[in-house]
Amino acid sequence: MGDKGLDFKHKEVVNITDGKRLGYVQDVCADLETGTITSIIVPGNNKMLKFFSSSNEIIIPWQKIKCIGEDIILVEI
């Protein structure tokens, strides 16, 4: 099986502003009309909120992605 260039779920997201590891990509949002990726979603970091809400996630717009490597995605948020 070949390697997929857009297999984001195996990539860890790191914020280059503070060096914080945000976690692995949970989901990718795309514009179905143009076929372009609009944002990536990583799990939120507040574990207490997960008791009250299942939507504790960080949505990172595509414009905030600075570099996509083999196993890491660098973002600036």
mmCIF file of the N, C-alpha and C atoms, coordinates in Angstrom:
data_MODEL
# 
_entry.id   MODEL 
# 
loop_
_atom_site.group_PDB 
_atom_site.id 
_atom_site.type_symbol 
_atom_site.label_atom_id 
_atom_site.label_alt_id 
_atom_site.label_comp_id 
_atom_site.label_asym_id 
_atom_site.label_entity_id 
_atom_site.label_seq_id 
_atom_site.pdbx_PDB_ins_code 
_atom_site.Cartn_x 
_atom_site.Cartn_y 
_atom_site.Cartn_z 
_atom_site.occupancy 
_atom_site.B_iso_or_equiv 
_atom_site.pdbx_formal_charge 
_atom_site.auth_seq_id 
_atom_site.auth_comp_id 
_atom_site.auth_asym_id 
_atom_site.auth_atom_id 
_atom_site.pdbx_PDB_model_num 
ATOM 1   N N  . MET A 1 1  ? 0.846   -1.187 0.000  1.00 0.00 ? 1  MET A N  1 
ATOM 2   C CA . MET A 1 1  ? 0.000   0.000  0.000  1.00 0.00 ? 1  MET A CA 1 
ATOM 3   C C  . MET A 1 1  ? 0.885   1.241  0.000  1.00 0.00 ? 1  MET A C  1 
ATOM 4   N N  . GLY A 1 2  ? 0.611   2.170  -0.882 1.00 0.00 ? 2  GLY A N  1 
ATOM 5   C CA . GLY A 1 2  ? 1.434   3.373  -1.018 1.00 0.00 ? 2  GLY A CA 1 
ATOM 6   C C  . GLY A 1 2  ? 1.152   4.389  0.061  1.00 0.00 ? 2  GLY A C  1 
ATOM 7   N N  . ASP A 1 3  ? 2.064   5.313  0.226  1.00 0.00 ? 3  ASP A N  1 
ATOM 8   C CA . ASP A 1 3  ? 1.931   6.381  1.205  1.00 0.00 ? 3  ASP A CA 1 
ATOM 9   C C  . ASP A 1 3  ? 1.040   7.480  0.633  1.00 0.00 ? 3  ASP A C  1 
ATOM 10  N N  . LYS A 1 4  ? 0.072   7.934  1.429  1.00 0.00 ? 4  LYS A N  1 
ATOM 11  C CA . LYS A 1 4  ? -0.830  8.993  0.993  1.00 0.00 ? 4  LYS A CA 1 
ATOM 12  C C  . LYS A 1 4  ? -0.282  10.338 1.449  1.00 0.00 ? 4  LYS A C  1 
ATOM 13  N N  . GLY A 1 5  ? -0.224  11.283 0.534  1.00 0.00 ? 5  GLY A N  1 
ATOM 14  C CA . GLY A 1 5  ? 0.282   12.609 0.864  1.00 0.00 ? 5  GLY A CA 1 
ATOM 15  C C  . GLY A 1 5  ? -0.625  13.388 1.790  1.00 0.00 ? 5  GLY A C  1 
ATOM 16  N N  . LEU A 1 6  ? -1.920  13.096 1.771  1.00 0.00 ? 6  LEU A N  1 
ATOM 17  C CA . LEU A 1 6  ? -2.866  13.836 2.597  1.00 0.00 ? 6  LEU A CA 1 
ATOM 18  C C  . LEU A 1 6  ? -3.393  13.011 3.767  1.00 0.00 ? 6  LEU A C  1 
ATOM 19  N N  . ASP A 1 7  ? -2.611  12.068 4.260  1.00 0.00 ? 7  ASP A N  1 
ATOM 20  C CA . ASP A 1 7  ? -3.021  11.253 5.400  1.00 0.00 ? 7  ASP A CA 1 
ATOM 21  C C  . ASP A 1 7  ? -2.717  12.027 6.681  1.00 0.00 ? 7  ASP A C  1 
ATOM 22  N N  . PHE A 1 8  ? -3.569  12.995 7.013  1.00 0.00 ? 8  PHE A N  1 
ATOM 23  C CA . PHE A 1 8  ? -3.314  13.908 8.128  1.00 0.00 ? 8  PHE A CA 1 
ATOM 24  C C  . PHE A 1 8  ? -3.505  13.266 9.486  1.00 0.00 ? 8  PHE A C  1 
ATOM 25  N N  . LYS A 1 9  ? -4.277  12.197 9.595  1.00 0.00 ? 9  LYS A N  1 
ATOM 26  C CA . LYS A 1 9  ? -4.593  11.629 10.906 1.00 0.00 ? 9  LYS A CA 1 
ATOM 27  C C  . LYS A 1 9  ? -3.374  11.036 11.607 1.00 0.00 ? 9  LYS A C  1 
ATOM 28  N N  . HIS A 1 10 ? -2.285  10.841 10.900 1.00 0.00 ? 10 HIS A N  1 
ATOM 29  C CA . HIS A 1 10 ? -1.070  10.318 11.510 1.00 0.00 ? 10 HIS A CA 1 
ATOM 30  C C  . HIS A 1 10 ? -0.040  11.413 11.743 1.00 0.00 ? 10 HIS A C  1 
ATOM 31  N N  . LYS A 1 11 ? -0.465  12.660 11.623 1.00 0.00 ? 11 LYS A N  1 
ATOM 32  C CA . LYS A 1 11 ? 0.450   13.794 11.797 1.00 0.00 ? 11 LYS A CA 1 
ATOM 33  C C  . LYS A 1 11 ? 0.101   14.547 13.080 1.00 0.00 ? 11 LYS A C  1 
ATOM 34  N N  . GLU A 1 12 ? 1.146   14.898 13.830 1.00 0.00 ? 12 GLU A N  1 
ATOM 35  C CA . GLU A 1 12 ? 0.953   15.672 15.046 1.00 0.00 ? 12 GLU A CA 1 
ATOM 36  C C  . GLU A 1 12 ? 1.014   17.159 14.707 1.00 0.00 ? 12 GLU A C  1 
ATOM 37  N N  . VAL A 1 13 ? 0.179   17.945 15.363 1.00 0.00 ? 13 VAL A N  1 
ATOM 38  C CA . VAL A 1 13 ? 0.106   19.383 15.114 1.00 0.00 ? 13 VAL A CA 1 
ATOM 39  C C  . VAL A 1 13 ? 0.825   20.115 16.247 1.00 0.00 ? 13 VAL A C  1 
ATOM 40  N N  . VAL A 1 14 ? 1.741   21.023 15.860 1.00 0.00 ? 14 VAL A N  1 
ATOM 41  C CA . VAL A 1 14 ? 2.508   21.800 16.835 1.00 0.00 ? 14 VAL A CA 1 
ATOM 42  C C  . VAL A 1 14 ? 2.341   23.280 16.501 1.00 0.00 ? 14 VAL A C  1 
ATOM 43  N N  . ASN A 1 15 ? 2.062   24.084 17.525 1.00 0.00 ? 15 ASN A N  1 
ATOM 44  C CA . ASN A 1 15 ? 1.933   25.522 17.368 1.00 0.00 ? 15 ASN A CA 1 
ATOM 45  C C  . ASN A 1 15 ? 3.322   26.148 17.469 1.00 0.00 ? 15 ASN A C  1 
ATOM 46  N N  . ILE A 1 16 ? 3.781   26.791 16.397 1.00 0.00 ? 16 ILE A N  1 
ATOM 47  C CA . ILE A 1 16 ? 5.131   27.363 16.405 1.00 0.00 ? 16 ILE A CA 1 
ATOM 48  C C  . ILE A 1 16 ? 5.218   28.648 17.231 1.00 0.00 ? 16 ILE A C  1 
ATOM 49  N N  . THR A 1 17 ? 4.080   29.226 17.591 1.00 0.00 ? 17 THR A N  1 
ATOM 50  C CA . THR A 1 17 ? 4.088   30.444 18.403 1.00 0.00 ? 17 THR A CA 1 
ATOM 51  C C  . THR A 1 17 ? 4.616   30.169 19.803 1.00 0.00 ? 17 THR A C  1 
ATOM 52  N N  . ASP A 1 18 ? 4.165   29.056 20.417 1.00 0.00 ? 18 ASP A N  1 
ATOM 53  C CA . ASP A 1 18 ? 4.598   28.741 21.781 1.00 0.00 ? 18 ASP A CA 1 
ATOM 54  C C  . ASP A 1 18 ? 5.222   27.349 21.917 1.00 0.00 ? 18 ASP A C  1 
ATOM 55  N N  . GLY A 1 19 ? 5.331   26.603 20.821 1.00 0.00 ? 19 GLY A N  1 
ATOM 56  C CA . GLY A 1 19 ? 5.924   25.272 20.858 1.00 0.00 ? 19 GLY A CA 1 
ATOM 57  C C  . GLY A 1 19 ? 5.023   24.197 21.420 1.00 0.00 ? 19 GLY A C  1 
ATOM 58  N N  . LYS A 1 20 ? 3.769   24.515 21.673 1.00 0.00 ? 20 LYS A N  1 
ATOM 59  C CA . LYS A 1 20 ? 2.835   23.575 22.290 1.00 0.00 ? 20 LYS A CA 1 
ATOM 60  C C  . LYS A 1 20 ? 2.375   22.512 21.295 1.00 0.00 ? 20 LYS A C  1 
ATOM 61  N N  . ARG A 1 21 ? 2.359   21.269 21.752 1.00 0.00 ? 21 ARG A N  1 
ATOM 62  C CA . ARG A 1 21 ? 1.847   20.156 20.944 1.00 0.00 ? 21 ARG A CA 1 
ATOM 63  C C  . ARG A 1 21 ? 0.327   20.122 21.112 1.00 0.00 ? 21 ARG A C  1 
ATOM 64  N N  . LEU A 1 22 ? -0.393  20.237 20.020 1.00 0.00 ? 22 LEU A N  1 
ATOM 65  C CA . LEU A 1 22 ? -1.848  20.317 20.068 1.00 0.00 ? 22 LEU A CA 1 
ATOM 66  C C  . LEU A 1 22 ? -2.516  18.953 19.915 1.00 0.00 ? 22 LEU A C  1 
ATOM 67  N N  . GLY A 1 23 ? -1.787  17.963 19.469 1.00 0.00 ? 23 GLY A N  1 
ATOM 68  C CA . GLY A 1 23 ? -2.351  16.631 19.288 1.00 0.00 ? 23 GLY A CA 1 
ATOM 69  C C  . GLY A 1 23 ? -2.356  16.244 17.821 1.00 0.00 ? 23 GLY A C  1 
ATOM 70  N N  . TYR A 1 24 ? -2.977  15.118 17.548 1.00 0.00 ? 24 TYR A N  1 
ATOM 71  C CA . TYR A 1 24 ? -3.053  14.603 16.186 1.00 0.00 ? 24 TYR A CA 1 
ATOM 72  C C  . TYR A 1 24 ? -4.336  15.064 15.512 1.00 0.00 ? 24 TYR A C  1 
ATOM 73  N N  . VAL A 1 25 ? -4.284  15.212 14.215 1.00 0.00 ? 25 VAL A N  1 
ATOM 74  C CA . VAL A 1 25 ? -5.437  15.671 13.440 1.00 0.00 ? 25 VAL A CA 1 
ATOM 75  C C  . VAL A 1 25 ? -6.598  14.696 13.624 1.00 0.00 ? 25 VAL A C  1 
ATOM 76  N N  . GLN A 1 26 ? -7.753  15.232 14.001 1.00 0.00 ? 26 GLN A N  1 
ATOM 77  C CA . GLN A 1 26 ? -8.971  14.441 14.160 1.00 0.00 ? 26 GLN A CA 1 
ATOM 78  C C  . GLN A 1 26 ? -9.766  14.393 12.868 1.00 0.00 ? 26 GLN A C  1 
ATOM 79  N N  . ASP A 1 27 ? -9.830  15.534 12.191 1.00 0.00 ? 27 ASP A N  1 
ATOM 80  C CA . ASP A 1 27 ? -10.666 15.631 11.000 1.00 0.00 ? 27 ASP A CA 1 
ATOM 81  C C  . ASP A 1 27 ? -10.145 16.749 10.105 1.00 0.00 ? 27 ASP A C  1 
ATOM 82  N N  . VAL A 1 28 ? -10.605 16.729 8.873  1.00 0.00 ? 28 VAL A N  1 
ATOM 83  C CA . VAL A 1 28 ? -10.244 17.741 7.883  1.00 0.00 ? 28 VAL A CA 1 
ATOM 84  C C  . VAL A 1 28 ? -11.535 18.269 7.277  1.00 0.00 ? 28 VAL A C  1 
ATOM 85  N N  . CYS A 1 29 ? -11.666 19.587 7.167  1.00 0.00 ? 29 CYS A N  1 
ATOM 86  C CA . CYS A 1 29 ? -12.834 20.196 6.522  1.00 0.00 ? 29 CYS A CA 1 
ATOM 87  C C  . CYS A 1 29 ? -12.433 20.659 5.125  1.00 0.00 ? 29 CYS A C  1 
ATOM 88  N N  . ALA A 1 30 ? -13.338 20.458 4.177  1.00 0.00 ? 30 ALA A N  1 
ATOM 89  C CA . ALA A 1 30 ? -13.034 20.833 2.795  1.00 0.00 ? 30 ALA A CA 1 
ATOM 90  C C  . ALA A 1 30 ? -14.231 21.528 2.164  1.00 0.00 ? 30 ALA A C  1 
ATOM 91  N N  . ASP A 1 31 ? -13.940 22.353 1.173  1.00 0.00 ? 31 ASP A N  1 
ATOM 92  C CA . ASP A 1 31 ? -14.966 22.978 0.351  1.00 0.00 ? 31 ASP A CA 1 
ATOM 93  C C  . ASP A 1 31 ? -15.291 21.983 -0.758 1.00 0.00 ? 31 ASP A C  1 
ATOM 94  N N  . LEU A 1 32 ? -16.477 21.438 -0.736 1.00 0.00 ? 32 LEU A N  1 
ATOM 95  C CA . LEU A 1 32 ? -16.845 20.390 -1.686 1.00 0.00 ? 32 LEU A CA 1 
ATOM 96  C C  . LEU A 1 32 ? -16.953 20.899 -3.119 1.00 0.00 ? 32 LEU A C  1 
ATOM 97  N N  . GLU A 1 33 ? -17.199 22.182 -3.288 1.00 0.00 ? 33 GLU A N  1 
ATOM 98  C CA . GLU A 1 33 ? -17.307 22.731 -4.643 1.00 0.00 ? 33 GLU A CA 1 
ATOM 99  C C  . GLU A 1 33 ? -15.944 22.863 -5.321 1.00 0.00 ? 33 GLU A C  1 
ATOM 100 N N  . THR A 1 34 ? -14.939 23.293 -4.532 1.00 0.00 ? 34 THR A N  1 
ATOM 101 C CA . THR A 1 34 ? -13.610 23.495 -5.115 1.00 0.00 ? 34 THR A CA 1 
ATOM 102 C C  . THR A 1 34 ? -12.662 22.333 -4.852 1.00 0.00 ? 34 THR A C  1 
ATOM 103 N N  . GLY A 1 35 ? -12.998 21.507 -3.860 1.00 0.00 ? 35 GLY A N  1 
ATOM 104 C CA . GLY A 1 35 ? -12.135 20.388 -3.517 1.00 0.00 ? 35 GLY A CA 1 
ATOM 105 C C  . GLY A 1 35 ? -10.913 20.778 -2.714 1.00 0.00 ? 35 GLY A C  1 
ATOM 106 N N  . THR A 1 36 ? -10.924 21.965 -2.129 1.00 0.00 ? 36 THR A N  1 
ATOM 107 C CA . THR A 1 36 ? -9.781  22.426 -1.343 1.00 0.00 ? 36 THR A CA 1 
ATOM 108 C C  . THR A 1 36 ? -10.040 22.247 0.151  1.00 0.00 ? 36 THR A C  1 
ATOM 109 N N  . ILE A 1 37 ? -8.968  21.998 0.890  1.00 0.00 ? 37 ILE A N  1 
ATOM 110 C CA . ILE A 1 37 ? -9.072  21.865 2.339  1.00 0.00 ? 37 ILE A CA 1 
ATOM 111 C C  . ILE A 1 37 ? -9.169  23.263 2.940  1.00 0.00 ? 37 ILE A C  1 
ATOM 112 N N  . THR A 1 38 ? -10.138 23.452 3.841  1.00 0.00 ? 38 THR A N  1 
ATOM 113 C CA . THR A 1 38 ? -10.349 24.760 4.460  1.00 0.00 ? 38 THR A CA 1 
ATOM 114 C C  . THR A 1 38 ? -9.817  24.830 5.882  1.00 0.00 ? 38 THR A C  1 
ATOM 115 N N  . SER A 1 39 ? -9.775  23.699 6.588  1.00 0.00 ? 39 SER A N  1 
ATOM 116 C CA . SER A 1 39 ? -9.273  23.693 7.965  1.00 0.00 ? 39 SER A CA 1 
ATOM 117 C C  . SER A 1 39 ? -8.999  22.262 8.419  1.00 0.00 ? 39 SER A C  1 
ATOM 118 N N  . ILE A 1 40 ? -8.231  22.174 9.515  1.00 0.00 ? 40 ILE A N  1 
ATOM 119 C CA . ILE A 1 40 ? -8.025  20.891 10.174 1.00 0.00 ? 40 ILE A CA 1 
ATOM 120 C C  . ILE A 1 40 ? -8.547  21.014 11.596 1.00 0.00 ? 40 ILE A C  1 
ATOM 121 N N  . ILE A 1 41 ? -8.908  19.894 12.195 1.00 0.00 ? 41 ILE A N  1 
ATOM 122 C CA . ILE A 1 41 ? -9.463  19.884 13.546 1.00 0.00 ? 41 ILE A CA 1 
ATOM 123 C C  . ILE A 1 41 ? -8.611  18.974 14.421 1.00 0.00 ? 41 ILE A C  1 
ATOM 124 N N  . VAL A 1 42 ? -8.221  19.495 15.597 1.00 0.00 ? 42 VAL A N  1 
ATOM 125 C CA . VAL A 1 42 ? -7.492  18.707 16.586 1.00 0.00 ? 42 VAL A CA 1 
ATOM 126 C C  . VAL A 1 42 ? -8.299  18.710 17.883 1.00 0.00 ? 42 VAL A C  1 
ATOM 127 N N  . PRO A 1 43 ? -8.100  17.702 18.732 1.00 0.00 ? 43 PRO A N  1 
ATOM 128 C CA . PRO A 1 43 ? -8.854  17.677 19.995 1.00 0.00 ? 43 PRO A CA 1 
ATOM 129 C C  . PRO A 1 43 ? -8.483  18.859 20.872 1.00 0.00 ? 43 PRO A C  1 
ATOM 130 N N  . GLY A 1 44 ? -9.449  19.343 21.637 1.00 0.00 ? 44 GLY A N  1 
ATOM 131 C CA . GLY A 1 44 ? -9.188  20.450 22.558 1.00 0.00 ? 44 GLY A CA 1 
ATOM 132 C C  . GLY A 1 44 ? -8.344  19.981 23.720 1.00 0.00 ? 44 GLY A C  1 
ATOM 133 N N  . ASN A 1 45 ? -7.775  20.923 24.469 1.00 0.00 ? 45 ASN A N  1 
ATOM 134 C CA . ASN A 1 45 ? -6.866  20.557 25.550 1.00 0.00 ? 45 ASN A CA 1 
ATOM 135 C C  . ASN A 1 45 ? -7.483  20.630 26.929 1.00 0.00 ? 45 ASN A C  1 
ATOM 136 N N  . ASN A 1 46 ? -8.717  21.077 27.072 1.00 0.00 ? 46 ASN A N  1 
ATOM 137 C CA . ASN A 1 46 ? -9.340  21.191 28.386 1.00 0.00 ? 46 ASN A CA 1 
ATOM 138 C C  . ASN A 1 46 ? -10.145 19.934 28.681 1.00 0.00 ? 46 ASN A C  1 
ATOM 139 N N  . LYS A 1 47 ? -9.589  19.050 29.484 1.00 0.00 ? 47 LYS A N  1 
ATOM 140 C CA . LYS A 1 47 ? -10.234 17.769 29.766 1.00 0.00 ? 47 LYS A CA 1 
ATOM 141 C C  . LYS A 1 47 ? -11.517 17.919 30.578 1.00 0.00 ? 47 LYS A C  1 
ATOM 142 N N  . MET A 1 48 ? -11.618 18.965 31.408 1.00 0.00 ? 48 MET A N  1 
ATOM 143 C CA . MET A 1 48 ? -12.837 19.161 32.190 1.00 0.00 ? 48 MET A CA 1 
ATOM 144 C C  . MET A 1 48 ? -14.024 19.475 31.292 1.00 0.00 ? 48 MET A C  1 
ATOM 145 N N  . LEU A 1 49 ? -13.807 20.233 30.236 1.00 0.00 ? 49 LEU A N  1 
ATOM 146 C CA . LEU A 1 49 ? -14.913 20.575 29.344 1.00 0.00 ? 49 LEU A CA 1 
ATOM 147 C C  . LEU A 1 49 ? -15.442 19.350 28.608 1.00 0.00 ? 49 LEU A C  1 
ATOM 148 N N  . LYS A 1 50 ? -14.639 18.305 28.460 1.00 0.00 ? 50 LYS A N  1 
ATOM 149 C CA . LYS A 1 50 ? -15.087 17.115 27.750 1.00 0.00 ? 50 LYS A CA 1 
ATOM 150 C C  . LYS A 1 50 ? -16.226 16.425 28.491 1.00 0.00 ? 50 LYS A C  1 
ATOM 151 N N  . PHE A 1 51 ? -16.334 16.651 29.820 1.00 0.00 ? 51 PHE A N  1 
ATOM 152 C CA . PHE A 1 51 ? -17.453 16.094 30.572 1.00 0.00 ? 51 PHE A CA 1 
ATOM 153 C C  . PHE A 1 51 ? -18.770 16.745 30.162 1.00 0.00 ? 51 PHE A C  1 
ATOM 154 N N  . PHE A 1 52 ? -18.697 18.017 29.797 1.00 0.00 ? 52 PHE A N  1 
ATOM 155 C CA . PHE A 1 52 ? -19.900 18.786 29.508 1.00 0.00 ? 52 PHE A CA 1 
ATOM 156 C C  . PHE A 1 52 ? -20.203 18.917 28.030 1.00 0.00 ? 52 PHE A C  1 
ATOM 157 N N  . SER A 1 53 ? -19.210 18.739 27.198 1.00 0.00 ? 53 SER A N  1 
ATOM 158 C CA . SER A 1 53 ? -19.404 18.938 25.770 1.00 0.00 ? 53 SER A CA 1 
ATOM 159 C C  . SER A 1 53 ? -18.495 18.018 24.978 1.00 0.00 ? 53 SER A C  1 
ATOM 160 N N  . SER A 1 54 ? -19.032 17.434 23.925 1.00 0.00 ? 54 SER A N  1 
ATOM 161 C CA . SER A 1 54 ? -18.208 16.583 23.071 1.00 0.00 ? 54 SER A CA 1 
ATOM 162 C C  . SER A 1 54 ? -17.551 17.390 21.957 1.00 0.00 ? 54 SER A C  1 
ATOM 163 N N  . SER A 1 55 ? -17.857 18.678 21.881 1.00 0.00 ? 55 SER A N  1 
ATOM 164 C CA . SER A 1 55 ? -17.311 19.499 20.805 1.00 0.00 ? 55 SER A CA 1 
ATOM 165 C C  . SER A 1 55 ? -16.111 20.315 21.263 1.00 0.00 ? 55 SER A C  1 
ATOM 166 N N  . ASN A 1 56 ? -15.351 19.793 22.209 1.00 0.00 ? 56 ASN A N  1 
ATOM 167 C CA . ASN A 1 56 ? -14.143 20.472 22.682 1.00 0.00 ? 56 ASN A CA 1 
ATOM 168 C C  . ASN A 1 56 ? -13.031 20.191 21.681 1.00 0.00 ? 56 ASN A C  1 
ATOM 169 N N  . GLU A 1 57 ? -12.922 21.044 20.689 1.00 0.00 ? 57 GLU A N  1 
ATOM 170 C CA . GLU A 1 57 ? -11.950 20.847 19.620 1.00 0.00 ? 57 GLU A CA 1 
ATOM 171 C C  . GLU A 1 57 ? -11.395 22.187 19.166 1.00 0.00 ? 57 GLU A C  1 
ATOM 172 N N  . ILE A 1 58 ? -10.244 22.127 18.525 1.00 0.00 ? 58 ILE A N  1 
ATOM 173 C CA . ILE A 1 58 ? -9.603  23.327 17.994 1.00 0.00 ? 58 ILE A CA 1 
ATOM 174 C C  . ILE A 1 58 ? -9.680  23.246 16.478 1.00 0.00 ? 58 ILE A C  1 
ATOM 175 N N  . ILE A 1 59 ? -10.295 24.240 15.866 1.00 0.00 ? 59 ILE A N  1 
ATOM 176 C CA . ILE A 1 59 ? -10.398 24.306 14.405 1.00 0.00 ? 59 ILE A CA 1 
ATOM 177 C C  . ILE A 1 59 ? -9.324  25.269 13.916 1.00 0.00 ? 59 ILE A C  1 
ATOM 178 N N  . ILE A 1 60 ? -8.425  24.760 13.082 1.00 0.00 ? 60 ILE A N  1 
ATOM 179 C CA . ILE A 1 60 ? -7.302  25.554 12.589 1.00 0.00 ? 60 ILE A CA 1 
ATOM 180 C C  . ILE A 1 60 ? -7.510  25.849 11.107 1.00 0.00 ? 60 ILE A C  1 
ATOM 181 N N  . PRO A 1 61 ? -7.727  27.118 10.742 1.00 0.00 ? 61 PRO A N  1 
ATOM 182 C CA . PRO A 1 61 ? -7.914  27.462 9.324  1.00 0.00 ? 61 PRO A CA 1 
ATOM 183 C C  . PRO A 1 61 ? -6.668  27.121 8.497  1.00 0.00 ? 61 PRO A C  1 
ATOM 184 N N  . TRP A 1 62 ? -6.881  26.779 7.248  1.00 0.00 ? 62 TRP A N  1 
ATOM 185 C CA . TRP A 1 62 ? -5.791  26.396 6.349  1.00 0.00 ? 62 TRP A CA 1 
ATOM 186 C C  . TRP A 1 62 ? -4.709  27.478 6.269  1.00 0.00 ? 62 TRP A C  1 
ATOM 187 N N  . GLN A 1 63 ? -5.094  28.749 6.357  1.00 0.00 ? 63 GLN A N  1 
ATOM 188 C CA . GLN A 1 63 ? -4.146  29.851 6.260  1.00 0.00 ? 63 GLN A CA 1 
ATOM 189 C C  . GLN A 1 63 ? -3.159  29.863 7.425  1.00 0.00 ? 63 GLN A C  1 
ATOM 190 N N  . LYS A 1 64 ? -3.500  29.218 8.540  1.00 0.00 ? 64 LYS A N  1 
ATOM 191 C CA . LYS A 1 64 ? -2.633  29.184 9.722  1.00 0.00 ? 64 LYS A CA 1 
ATOM 192 C C  . LYS A 1 64 ? -1.622  28.037 9.674  1.00 0.00 ? 64 LYS A C  1 
ATOM 193 N N  . ILE A 1 65 ? -1.743  27.146 8.681  1.00 0.00 ? 65 ILE A N  1 
ATOM 194 C CA . ILE A 1 65 ? -0.803  26.042 8.532  1.00 0.00 ? 65 ILE A CA 1 
ATOM 195 C C  . ILE A 1 65 ? 0.437   26.564 7.818  1.00 0.00 ? 65 ILE A C  1 
ATOM 196 N N  . LYS A 1 66 ? 1.592   26.404 8.461  1.00 0.00 ? 66 LYS A N  1 
ATOM 197 C CA . LYS A 1 66 ? 2.838   26.947 7.918  1.00 0.00 ? 66 LYS A CA 1 
ATOM 198 C C  . LYS A 1 66 ? 3.684   25.893 7.213  1.00 0.00 ? 66 LYS A C  1 
ATOM 199 N N  . CYS A 1 67 ? 3.648   24.638 7.679  1.00 0.00 ? 67 CYS A N  1 
ATOM 200 C CA . CYS A 1 67 ? 4.482   23.595 7.080  1.00 0.00 ? 67 CYS A CA 1 
ATOM 201 C C  . CYS A 1 67 ? 3.860   22.225 7.365  1.00 0.00 ? 67 CYS A C  1 
ATOM 202 N N  . ILE A 1 68 ? 3.859   21.368 6.361  1.00 0.00 ? 68 ILE A N  1 
ATOM 203 C CA . ILE A 1 68 ? 3.373   20.003 6.519  1.00 0.00 ? 68 ILE A CA 1 
ATOM 204 C C  . ILE A 1 68 ? 4.535   19.068 6.214  1.00 0.00 ? 68 ILE A C  1 
ATOM 205 N N  . GLY A 1 69 ? 4.966   18.336 7.234  1.00 0.00 ? 69 GLY A N  1 
ATOM 206 C CA . GLY A 1 69 ? 6.061   17.392 7.080  1.00 0.00 ? 69 GLY A CA 1 
ATOM 207 C C  . GLY A 1 69 ? 5.550   15.965 7.023  1.00 0.00 ? 69 GLY A C  1 
ATOM 208 N N  . GLU A 1 70 ? 6.466   15.011 7.102  1.00 0.00 ? 70 GLU A N  1 
ATOM 209 C CA . GLU A 1 70 ? 6.091   13.597 7.038  1.00 0.00 ? 70 GLU A CA 1 
ATOM 210 C C  . GLU A 1 70 ? 5.247   13.175 8.222  1.00 0.00 ? 70 GLU A C  1 
ATOM 211 N N  . ASP A 1 71 ? 5.577   13.678 9.419  1.00 0.00 ? 71 ASP A N  1 
ATOM 212 C CA . ASP A 1 71 ? 4.842   13.251 10.604 1.00 0.00 ? 71 ASP A CA 1 
ATOM 213 C C  . ASP A 1 71 ? 4.409   14.404 11.506 1.00 0.00 ? 71 ASP A C  1 
ATOM 214 N N  . ILE A 1 72 ? 4.524   15.644 11.014 1.00 0.00 ? 72 ILE A N  1 
ATOM 215 C CA . ILE A 1 72 ? 4.184   16.806 11.826 1.00 0.00 ? 72 ILE A CA 1 
ATOM 216 C C  . ILE A 1 72 ? 3.599   17.908 10.943 1.00 0.00 ? 72 ILE A C  1 
ATOM 217 N N  . ILE A 1 73 ? 2.704   18.689 11.540 1.00 0.00 ? 73 ILE A N  1 
ATOM 218 C CA . ILE A 1 73 ? 2.146   19.871 10.884 1.00 0.00 ? 73 ILE A CA 1 
ATOM 219 C C  . ILE A 1 73 ? 2.425   21.056 11.802 1.00 0.00 ? 73 ILE A C  1 
ATOM 220 N N  . LEU A 1 74 ? 3.094   22.087 11.267 1.00 0.00 ? 74 LEU A N  1 
ATOM 221 C CA . LEU A 1 74 ? 3.382   23.278 12.041 1.00 0.00 ? 74 LEU A CA 1 
ATOM 222 C C  . LEU A 1 74 ? 2.337   24.337 11.731 1.00 0.00 ? 74 LEU A C  1 
ATOM 223 N N  . VAL A 1 75 ? 1.738   24.891 12.797 1.00 0.00 ? 75 VAL A N  1 
ATOM 224 C CA . VAL A 1 75 ? 0.715   25.927 12.631 1.00 0.00 ? 75 VAL A CA 1 
ATOM 225 C C  . VAL A 1 75 ? 1.117   27.144 13.450 1.00 0.00 ? 75 VAL A C  1 
ATOM 226 N N  . GLU A 1 76 ? 0.538   28.275 13.122 1.00 0.00 ? 76 GLU A N  1 
ATOM 227 C CA . GLU A 1 76 ? 0.790   29.504 13.867 1.00 0.00 ? 76 GLU A CA 1 
ATOM 228 C C  . GLU A 1 76 ? -0.537  30.066 14.317 1.00 0.00 ? 76 GLU A C  1 
ATOM 229 N N  . ILE A 1 77 ? -0.885  29.761 15.590 1.00 0.00 ? 77 ILE A N  1 
ATOM 230 C CA . ILE A 1 77 ? -2.155  30.263 16.142 1.00 0.00 ? 77 ILE A CA 1 
ATOM 231 C C  . ILE A 1 77 ? -1.915  30.923 17.485 1.00 0.00 ? 77 ILE A C  1 
# 
